[in-house]
Amino acid sequence: MSEIQVAEKSSEAQGQLANYTSFCAVSSNNIPDSPQVVKKLGIPLGVLFSPFPEIQPPLLRRSAARCDKCGAYANCYSVADFTGYPHRNAQWNCVFCGSQNAYLPGAGGINLGELSRSDFLDLTYQVVDYLDPTNQPLPMGQVDAPAYIFVLDANIQEKQMSSITSSIAEVISKLPDEARIGFLMFSNYISLYEMTTRSFASCEVYSGTQSPNDKLLQTLHDSGKYLVELKRSREAATTILKVLSSQKRATQANPQRALGVAIQYALGLIQGSKGDLVDNRYENAVGGKVFVMLSGCPNCGPGGVSEVFSQEQEVDYRVDQATQFYRKQAALAATYNFSIDIYCIGLKTFRVRLLQHLVLSNGGTVVLIKDAEDSQLGKDLVLSVFKTLGRSGSFSLVTSQGIGVSHIIGPAIGSSSKLSETSGPNHCVVAAVQSDISFAVFYYLEEELLQDSIHFQFVLKFINHSNQRIIRVITQKVHTCGQSAEEFLKSIHPEVLSVLQAKKLVLEARKQPLHQLESVVAKLDKFVKQIQKWKTSLSAHVVQVLEDIPWLMFSLRRGPLLGPILQHPDDIDYSRCLFLQAPLDVCARFLRPPFLRISLGDVQQMPLEVLALQSHNVLLLDHHTDILIWYGNAVGEHQEQLLSLAQQIAEDRAALRFPQPYIMKFRENTSMARWLLCRLIPSHKDNASFHFAHFPELATLPKADYDKFLSKFHYTDDLSFLQYLAQLPK
């Protein structure tokens, strides 16, 4: 087969890649070949990389073909030559260094007859998994089973504790018999429950004001009483949960919460089988979860801080120590492939920004639960257990010559200790092998590009649920377009570019004091101004492509991630951290939340504006962490039916989402309706022609009714989108 025929076959095969675009999304299909042109345009270059979407790529049960010179993997963009096969090996050219390589004989099980490109899945598909039978971890029977440790705040009130224990019982009922479970309770002391008793609950009590020593932790681990297989501890777990739910608890004026020490005891129980330490992970440690139920700010022992703090300064004399302490515990949990989820129960101050140091580096999540009696907690616990797809994940990024990576945003940490053979400057340890994570990769041109295209290759390594070591190779191609700004701008993917820019700005906002975001907002405005500039100076096609970007940035500017919406600091950081590690579809929900009008037999997408708040409407806004249902005062006889339909739509949208969103329902003109009003653009400030273009039904109203409708929206200093664009610096 000639190289021309190969190229045609490769182009034809690209049509098969549509199902795999969720792995990798680029900000543009084309890039200029000059660093000076890129700098002048002022538009970032990036890739959104989602390593574990719920799609199964083709699996090859063999080792991969790699370039002899640079180590890159053969891929769907490699030019291959099968001339003379089987008398000589097939040849393929590396797209990264240009070297010619001898392909593995008999790859794909083909040994005789004429070969074509389609006989090699790694030359056909953009994403391929490799399972090398000669390089696998220990069998499951030789490693510890996954463990689940429940760490409960002793200050949780009786009614809420009853709901929490019911939710835990539901999770335990879904775990396999081989799973190990354990229970701890903490206040200013630590209660460690024995899992070998049946008819009564027994625990050992330790101080919560000081850290346990290594000898004590080793003794507790070796006893085998506190973390036991479920098939031997199910009765003990039932008894413990029954006792915890029925205990009388006196309300304390100054409740003590030694969370840090409780975590130390929990992690002391899991330090069993180790194996090789690779990328800061013990490969033979199957891992598990630590579930923390917290009723307020941790304020006792190591990791304890004051509940009262300045929103401007956000520091006290203990925060630095607590931060370092939690980071150390988080890293230890990650070493054993454990993640820590912290469920903040109630409406108190939790210092979420501090607690994130305990969860982010091991793939855990801080979850805000307004009311433990709501079904949200039970669903979150179950989803958290079963969203984990494996362990010991890491990835390396290979780029074409002349391309540099400036930074990577996402749930990953740099490698240290013993590194894998793919380690390099763009090698990261993935915090957790989960379907709901993503990485924003920003790149730049180091020099003038001479080639017609550039390539990115993500090499992902992990051990899946079946204890199989998988290498996943994802290769992405981007064309060069000379020095043509128009060709570059026409190829932009607005949603991808907006999400990349939003992640960069939100990350910067996390590093600033809460209410000192002037520099972040100024950068956002500068970016929008740059987009507006190119919209007015180039063709109509470019204008159409760029049309959505200013609006998406405006939505970010006034939304819950950066905007002036009145929120508790805990809510703000909670949303920001979810956004920073979320895949494209979730990020898009933050920037462009679905806003639906519910009617019988029809659901209509509405503009995200206050003019949708018409009294005959039933509306639903999905802002990812919250789903809001609003109904007017004149819905009519079908009100209950429409509200029931809206509730069902909300529950369907939330069904598999982790964390579960909080679903709220409220009526027009009630105080709770402000939850929705503050998230909508005040377009009532714009002219009538704009109103009628977005809401044609308003044009049919008599002038008096139209004026009356507008009068119900009060004047504020909040800007409409048109006003925002008009006030940008010229």
Secondary structure as UniProt FT lines:
FT   HELIX           3..13
FT   HELIX           14..20
FT   TURN            21..23
FT   STRAND          24..26
FT   STRAND          30..31
FT   HELIX           35..41
FT   STRAND          45..49
FT   STRAND          59..60
FT   TURN            68..70
FT   TURN            76..77
FT   STRAND          80..81
FT   TURN            83..87
FT   STRAND          91..93
FT   TURN            95..97
FT   STRAND          100..102
FT   TURN            105..106
FT   HELIX           107..109
FT   HELIX           117..119
FT   HELIX           121..123
FT   STRAND          127..130
FT   TURN            133..134
FT   HELIX           140..142
FT   STRAND          147..153
FT   TURN            154..155
FT   HELIX           158..173
FT   TURN            177..178
FT   STRAND          180..186
FT   STRAND          189..193
FT   STRAND          203..207
FT   HELIX           214..223
FT   STRAND          228..229
FT   HELIX           230..246
FT   HELIX           259..268
FT   TURN            269..270
FT   STRAND          277..278
FT   TURN            279..280
FT   STRAND          281..282
FT   TURN            283..284
FT   STRAND          288..294
FT   TURN            302..303
FT   TURN            311..313
FT   TURN            317..318
FT   HELIX           319..335
FT   TURN            336..337
FT   STRAND          338..345
FT   HELIX           352..355
FT   HELIX           356..358
FT   HELIX           360..362
FT   STRAND          366..369
FT   TURN            372..373
FT   HELIX           376..386
FT   STRAND          390..399
FT   TURN            401..402
FT   STRAND          403..409
FT   STRAND          412..414
FT   TURN            421..422
FT   TURN            425..426
FT   STRAND          427..430
FT   TURN            435..436
FT   STRAND          439..445
FT   STRAND          453..464
FT   TURN            465..466
FT   STRAND          469..480
FT   TURN            482..483
FT   HELIX           485..490
FT   HELIX           494..510
FT   TURN            514..515
FT   HELIX           518..537
FT   HELIX           540..546
FT   HELIX           548..558
FT   TURN            560..562
FT   HELIX           569..580
FT   HELIX           584..591
FT   STRAND          595..599
FT   TURN            600..601
FT   STRAND          602..605
FT   HELIX           610..612
FT   TURN            615..616
FT   STRAND          618..622
FT   STRAND          626..631
FT   TURN            633..634
FT   TURN            637..638
FT   HELIX           639..654
FT   TURN            655..656
FT   STRAND          662..667
FT   TURN            668..669
FT   HELIX           671..673
FT   HELIX           674..677
FT   TURN            678..679
FT   HELIX           683..685
FT   HELIX           688..694
FT   HELIX           696..700
FT   HELIX           703..711
FT   HELIX           721..727
//
